[in-house]
């Protein structure tokens, strides 16, 4: 009998498997497709590889600003895609090696939960186990509209053999923004249709509004509070868009649907009476389901659909499955968008903070940051939200260069419940991007120095 069977080899599953093996457990990992899940194969890694390539190409377009010259530069989309595949394969093999090195048994196939201590593999072999971790992930959501079959999803768009001349993106969330920027960089006309009244629903409104303006300067056409009513396939694809009370038709080469993700639920859930909520598997802070011995982690739980939260949830789940006592905290979850410029946020938005606290807001524009100005990265700002009662920092929102990297310092600030004095009294290097966090804290207190 195994100590643990894990269904799904994505960030929750493979990290959980390695941690369980480190704790001395006998672990079997079942994956029906490729080790690494969505993140490694058709999500985080391939998109960031393409985004970095696009970023380099964008720098080449403005070399003259830095006194540099390079004539007749172009791109080879096929070569770009081949490099992306090389990066993916490198890390898939790396994860497979780590699993084998730690003694994890890997089975390629499907899994059905028979009961709390038995899993049926590929419809024929039964594995008995003390505990089960469900880490089956998610898949792109579908829209109930006519002609939806003519769209491609976030997986299909990564497989395009060339950059189309035009693309309609349904959904202005993280995937829509990032994919739009990749193809906009390679001369695709981008139109985004977003159901809500701004891009990146749920994020700080000021940051979203600023990103909206930046994207429009890059050539994006953005329709908020709008919907796609029907998609018609002819020589090109015609989409009927409801916006501002009227229907307009848009013709594009490609329509990308990026309207969220739905959980992938393994067979046997209903028969085992495992509770779900809004379609996701319901768990407590220990990542336990309502059935003793069965745990779940990652996208299938629907908490935060990020690879890094999935990995942490996987670790918490297997630790508890093997006799530990850990809880999952979501108090300081960084939220990242690899846009141009990048976004990194953590903690409460200004809108959410106002609902509970008496707040002050500090801002520092990257236009006033010497490193950002020297490197031509002046778009954006750092925004800090503080509780006026005790100067505790409630939220930090960064739109600017390397925001996805410098947000780590902000995550530590929120995680450790630090206040403005803690930040201001800490030496910040100069010239750096992250000193803008200190400057924003000073601004929140009404004592800016460089603003």
C-alpha positions in Angstrom: 0.0 0.0 0.0 1.2 3.5 -0.9 1.3 6.3 1.6 0.0 8.8 -1.0 -1.4 8.7 -4.5 -1.4 12.1 -6.3 -3.7 12.6 -9.3 -2.2 15.3 -11.6 1.4 16.2 -12.3 1.2 20.0 -12.4 2.7 22.5 -9.9 0.5 21.2 -7.1 1.0 17.6 -7.9 4.7 17.3 -8.7 5.8 19.7 -5.9 3.6 17.8 -3.5 5.0 14.5 -4.7 8.6 15.7 -4.1 7.8 17.1 -0.7 6.0 13.9 0.3 9.0 11.8 -0.8 11.3 14.1 1.3 9.1 13.4 4.3 9.6 9.6 3.8 6.3 8.8 2.1 5.9 6.1 -0.6 4.3 8.2 -3.4 2.7 7.4 -6.8 2.0 10.3 -9.2 -0.6 9.7 -12.0 -0.5 12.1 -14.9 -2.6 11.6 -18.1 -0.7 14.1 -20.2 2.7 15.8 -19.6 4.5 16.3 -16.3 4.4 20.0 -15.4 0.8 20.6 -16.1 -0.6 23.7 -17.7 2.0 26.1 -16.2 5.0 24.3 -17.6 3.6 23.1 -20.9 1.0 25.6 -22.1 0.9 28.4 -19.5 3.5 30.2 -17.4 6.7 29.1 -19.0 5.9 29.2 -22.8 4.1 32.6 -22.4 6.9 34.1 -20.4 9.4 32.8 -23.0 7.4 34.5 -25.8 6.9 37.7 -23.8 10.7 38.0 -23.2 11.3 37.6 -26.9 8.6 40.2 -27.6 10.2 42.5 -25.1 13.6 42.3 -26.8 12.0 43.0 -30.2 10.3 46.1 -28.7 13.7 47.3 -27.4 15.1 47.0 -30.9 12.4 49.2 -32.2 13.5 52.1 -30.0 17.3 51.7 -30.1 17.7 55.2 -31.5 16.5 56.6 -28.1 19.7 55.2 -26.6 22.0 56.4 -29.4 22.2 52.9 -30.9 21.7 51.8 -34.5 20.7 48.4 -36.0 19.4 48.4 -39.5 17.0 45.9 -41.1 16.3 43.8 -38.0 13.3 41.4 -38.2 12.0 38.2 -36.6 11.6 34.6 -37.5 8.3 33.4 -35.9 9.1 29.8 -36.5 12.4 30.1 -34.7 10.7 31.9 -31.9 8.3 29.0 -31.5 11.1 26.4 -31.6 13.0 28.2 -28.8 9.8 28.2 -26.8 9.5 24.4 -27.2 13.2 24.0 -26.3 12.6 25.9 -23.0 9.5 23.8 -22.2 11.3 20.5 -22.9 14.2 21.5 -20.8 12.1 22.0 -17.7 9.7 19.1 -18.3 12.8 16.8 -18.3 14.1 18.6 -15.2 10.9 18.0 -13.3 10.8 14.3 -14.4 14.4 13.9 -13.2 13.6 15.4 -9.8 10.6 13.1 -9.3 12.6 10.0 -10.2 15.6 11.2 -8.1 13.2 11.5 -5.1 11.8 8.0 -5.6 8.4 9.0 -6.9 6.6 6.4 -9.0 5.2 8.0 -12.1 2.3 6.5 -14.0 1.1 7.9 -17.3 -2.7 7.5 -17.5 -6.1 8.3 -16.2 -7.3 7.9 -12.6 -10.7 7.2 -10.9 -11.2 7.5 -7.2 -13.0 4.3 -6.0 -12.9 5.2 -2.3 -10.8 7.1 0.1 -8.0 4.6 -0.1 -8.2 3.2 -3.6 -7.6 4.6 -7.1 -8.3 2.9 -10.4 -5.6 3.6 -13.0 -6.3 3.3 -16.7 -9.5 1.4 -16.0 -7.7 -1.8 -14.9 -5.2 -1.5 -12.1 -6.2 -0.6 -8.5 -3.7 1.1 -6.3 -4.4 1.0 -2.6 -3.2 4.0 -0.6 -3.5 5.7 2.8 -4.3 9.1 1.3 -5.1 10.8 -2.0 -4.2 14.2 -3.3 -6.4 15.6 -6.2 -4.3 18.0 -8.2 -6.0 17.7 -11.6 -5.9 21.5 -12.4 -8.1 23.4 -14.8 -9.0 23.9 -18.4 -10.1 27.0 -20.5 -13.7 28.0 -19.9 -16.2 28.1 -22.8 -18.7 30.7 -23.8 -22.3 29.7 -24.7 -22.4 31.8 -27.9 -23.0 30.9 -31.5 -19.8 30.1 -33.4 -17.7 29.6 -30.4 -16.1 26.6 -32.1 -14.3 29.1 -34.4 -12.2 30.5 -31.5 -8.9 29.2 -30.2 -8.0 29.1 -26.5 -4.8 29.9 -24.5 -3.3 26.5 -25.6 -4.2 26.9 -29.3 -2.8 30.4 -29.5 0.6 29.2 -28.4 0.7 26.8 -31.4 0.1 29.4 -34.1 2.7 29.1 -36.9 2.8 32.8 -37.6 1.7 36.1 -36.2 -1.8 36.9 -37.7 -2.6 40.3 -39.1 -5.5 40.8 -36.6 -6.8 39.1 -33.5 -9.9 39.6 -31.3 -9.3 38.6 -27.7 -12.4 37.8 -25.7 -11.5 38.6 -22.1 -9.3 41.3 -20.7 -7.8 39.4 -17.8 -4.2 38.3 -17.3 -4.2 35.8 -20.2 -5.8 38.3 -22.6 -3.4 41.1 -21.7 -0.3 39.0 -22.0 -1.3 37.3 -25.2 -2.3 40.6 -26.7 1.1 42.1 -25.9 3.0 39.1 -27.4 1.2 39.4 -30.8 1.0 43.2 -30.8 4.8 43.2 -30.6 4.9 41.2 -33.8 2.6 43.5 -35.8 -0.8 41.9 -35.0 -3.7 44.4 -34.7 -5.3 43.6 -31.3 -8.8 44.2 -30.2 -9.9 43.2 -26.6 -13.5 42.8 -25.5 -14.0 42.7 -21.7 -17.3 42.1 -20.0 -16.6 44.2 -16.9 -15.9 48.0 -16.9 -12.1 47.6 -16.9 -9.2 45.3 -17.7 -7.9 42.9 -15.0 -11.2 42.7 -13.0 -10.6 42.8 -9.3 -7.3 44.6 -9.4 -6.7 48.2 -8.2 -8.8 50.5 -10.4 -6.1 53.2 -10.8 -3.5 50.6 -11.9 -6.0 49.1 -14.4 -6.9 52.5 -15.8 -3.3 53.4 -16.3 -2.6 50.0 -18.0 -5.6 50.6 -20.3 -4.2 53.9 -21.5 -0.7 52.4 -22.0 -2.1 49.5 -24.1 -4.1 52.0 -26.2 -0.9 53.9 -26.9 0.6 50.6 -28.2 -2.3 50.3 -30.6 -4.8 48.1 -28.7 -8.5 48.7 -29.4 -10.3 48.0 -26.1 -14.0 47.6 -25.5 -15.0 47.4 -21.8 -18.5 46.7 -20.6 -18.9 44.8 -23.8 -19.7 41.2 -25.0 -19.3 39.1 -28.1 -22.7 37.9 -29.1 -21.9 35.7 -32.1 -19.0 34.5 -34.2 -19.3 33.8 -37.9 -16.7 31.9 -39.9 -16.3 33.0 -43.6 -13.0 33.8 -45.3 -12.1 35.5 -42.1 -13.9 35.5 -38.8 -16.6 38.0 -38.2 -17.6 38.8 -34.6 -20.7 40.7 -33.5 -19.8 42.8 -30.5 -22.4 44.5 -28.2 -20.8 47.7 -26.9 -22.3 51.0 -25.7 -25.8 49.7 -26.5 -25.2 48.8 -30.1 -23.9 45.9 -32.1 -20.8 46.3 -34.3 -19.1 43.7 -36.4 -15.4 43.1 -36.4 -13.5 41.0 -38.9 -10.2 39.4 -37.7 -8.0 36.5 -38.7 -8.1 34.9 -35.2 -10.4 35.0 -32.2 -8.9 34.1 -28.9 -11.1 33.1 -26.0 -9.5 33.9 -22.6 -12.6 34.1 -20.3 -11.3 32.1 -17.4 -10.8 28.5 -16.5 -12.9 25.7 -15.1 -11.7 22.8 -12.8 -10.9 19.4 -14.2 -12.8 17.0 -11.8 -11.5 13.4 -11.7 -13.9 10.5 -12.0 -15.3 9.1 -8.8 -15.9 12.5 -7.0 -19.7 12.1 -6.9 -19.6 8.5 -6.0 -17.3 9.2 -3.1 -19.5 12.2 -2.0 -16.7 14.7 -2.2 -18.1 18.1 -1.7 -17.8 20.8 -4.4 -18.5 24.5 -4.4 -19.2 26.5 -7.6 -17.8 23.4 -9.4 -14.5 23.4 -7.5 -13.5 20.9 -4.9 -14.2 22.3 -1.4 -11.2 22.2 1.1 -10.4 23.6 4.4 -7.2 25.5 5.4 -5.4 22.1 5.7 -6.4 21.3 2.0 -8.6 18.5 3.3 -11.9 17.6 1.6 -14.9 16.5 3.6 -13.7 12.9 3.1 -11.0 11.8 5.6 -7.8 11.0 3.8 -8.6 12.9 0.6 -7.0 16.2 -0.1 -7.0 18.7 -3.0 -4.7 21.4 -4.2 -4.2 23.8 -7.1 -6.7 25.1 -9.7 -9.2 22.3 -8.9 -9.9 24.1 -5.6 -10.4 27.5 -7.2 -8.7 29.6 -4.5 -6.0 31.4 -6.5 -5.2 30.0 -9.9 -1.5 30.6 -9.7 1.3 28.0 -10.1 3.0 29.2 -6.9 -0.1 29.0 -4.8 -0.8 25.6 -6.2 2.7 24.4 -5.2 2.3 25.7 -1.7 -1.1 24.1 -1.4 0.4 20.9 -2.6 3.1 21.0 0.1 0.5 21.8 2.8 -1.7 19.0 1.7 0.9 16.2 1.6 2.5 17.4 4.9 -0.9 16.9 6.6 -1.6 13.7 4.7 1.6 12.3 6.2 0.8 13.3 9.8 1.7 17.0 9.9 -0.4 19.9 11.0 0.0 22.9 8.6 -2.5 25.5 7.3 -2.6 27.4 4.1 -2.6 31.2 4.4 -3.7 33.6 1.6 -3.0 36.8 3.4 -0.1 37.8 1.2 -0.6 36.3 -2.3 1.3 38.3 -5.0 -0.6 38.8 -8.2 1.5 39.1 -11.3 0.9 40.3 -14.9 3.8 40.1 -17.3 2.6 43.1 -19.3 4.7 45.9 -20.8 5.2 47.4 -18.2 4.8 44.6 -15.7 2.3 44.5 -12.8 2.9 43.2 -9.4 0.4 43.6 -6.6 -0.2 42.2 -3.1 -2.7 43.0 -0.4 -5.8 45.1 -0.6 -6.8 47.3 -3.5 -7.7 50.9 -2.6 -11.4 50.1 -3.3 -11.3 47.1 -0.9 -9.3 48.9 1.8 -11.8 51.8 1.9 -14.6 49.3 2.9 -12.9 48.6 6.2 -10.2 51.1 7.0 -9.5 54.8 7.2 -6.7 54.9 4.7 -4.0 57.1 3.1 -2.6 56.4 -0.3 1.0 57.1 -1.4 2.2 57.2 -5.0 5.6 57.4 -6.7 5.8 57.6 -10.5 8.6 55.8 -12.3 9.1 59.0 -14.3 10.8 60.3 -11.1 12.9 57.2 -10.5 16.4 57.8 -11.8 17.1 54.2 -12.9 13.8 53.9 -14.7 14.4 57.2 -16.5 17.9 56.2 -17.5 16.7 52.9 -18.9 13.7 54.4 -20.7 11.1 52.6 -18.5 9.2 55.6 -17.2 5.6 54.3 -17.5 3.8 53.4 -14.3 4.0 54.0 -10.6 4.2 52.4 -7.2 1.0 52.8 -5.1 1.0 52.1 -1.3 -2.2 51.9 0.8 -1.8 52.4 4.6 -4.1 52.2 7.6 -4.1 55.7 9.2 -4.6 54.1 12.7 -1.3 52.4 12.9 0.5 53.1 9.6 0.3 49.4 8.7 0.7 48.8 5.0 -2.4 47.2 3.6 -1.6 46.9 0.0 1.2 47.6 -2.5 0.5 47.9 -6.3 3.3 48.3 -8.8 2.9 49.0 -12.5 6.4 49.4 -13.9 9.7 47.9 -14.8 10.5 44.5 -13.2 7.3 44.8 -11.1 7.0 41.0 -11.0 10.4 40.8 -9.3 10.4 43.7 -6.9 6.9 42.7 -5.6 8.7 40.1 -3.5 9.8 42.8 -1.1 6.2 44.0 -1.0 5.0 40.5 -0.3 7.3 40.2 2.7 6.0 43.6 3.9 2.4 42.4 3.8 3.2 38.9 5.1 5.0 40.3 8.1 2.4 43.1 8.8 5.0 45.8 8.5 4.2 49.5 8.7 5.6 52.6 6.9 8.3 53.1 9.6 9.7 49.6 9.0 10.1 50.4 5.3 11.4 53.9 5.6 14.0 52.9 8.2 15.3 50.2 5.9 18.2 51.2 3.6 17.2 51.0 -0.1 19.9 50.8 -2.7 20.2 53.6 -5.3 19.5 53.8 -8.1 17.1 50.9 -8.0 13.5 50.3 -9.0 12.5 49.1 -5.5 13.4 52.4 -3.8 10.1 53.7 -5.3 8.4 51.6 -2.6 10.0 53.7 0.1 9.2 56.9 -1.8 5.5 55.9 -2.0 5.5 55.2 1.7 6.9 58.7 2.4 4.2 60.1 0.1 1.5 58.3 2.0 2.7 60.1 5.2 2.7 63.5 3.4 6.5 63.8 3.4 7.7 63.0 -0.1 11.4 63.6 -0.9 11.9 63.0 -4.6 8.3 63.6 -5.8 
